[in-house]
Amino acid sequence: MTQPVPLAIARGNGKRSLRIVQSLCILVIALVMISPLFMLLIASLKDDRFRILADMGSFRAFWVSDPTLSNYKEIAHFSGELAYGRYLFNSLVILGATVVSGLVVNSMAGFVLAWGSLRGKAALLALVVALYVIPQESIIMPLVVMMSRAGLTDTFAVQILPWVASPLYVFLFYQFFAQLPKELYEAAEMDGASAFRIYRSIYMPLSLPALATVSILMGIESWNQYLWPTLVTQTDYARPIAVAIATFFGQDSIYWDRAMAASVLMMIPVLILYLAFQRWFVSSFVGSAVKG
């Protein structure tokens, strides 16, 4: 028996109204999330720091009538007082080295915990999870002493080595590798492949979602480090851009124009990192939700 036409039309209108409300909610959320980034970009194109401060809190913060790149020209140097090109380069070196070495170390540890023939793997896995709940701030001072005695302060190595291995990323790789079929490992082992060959030639190509997830999370964590590089760097040689931006906020005056331009430069690499890996990053979460 067919439904009355007025009831079908009413249901169709209800669904259409619901879609409109959902679209409006998504639009509002997107605007709230994007508006600070847009305001940051607009402020970096204004050449008067007092004007930037005066425009805050009004719609003039989202508009610039005479845009200029003078702020970027002032800070894009590799030497001198405003050597933010140097600081950005330092941060890129630290980011690349930390992510690449972190992927190798954490994936190897996760693979061994998942498929290695070790005694007490369950205890080791429990220890890895337990280490994750320890806040980094509680071990920073002992690390500073260790790095100082090793003569690594004010270097790139001191900002890379302590954060290469992470309990969180070891566990993420372990969880991903453990979900792969056991027959895959056994078949490769029967063909005479060593454990390292199985890891390198079979499991790593299959772990693109895990690699993308760890790359983005580790990259953002490394890029946003502030307390640690503040404690272990004293000169411009290895100082990252996150620490250098803080120099704009002095006790006497705040250089909003240069700080905004430097913040835009700091934001671009992590956006590129996310856009490069977003397809596998999203598929990793979708796959975890489906399996869960």
Disulfide bonds with the S-S distance in Angstrom:
none
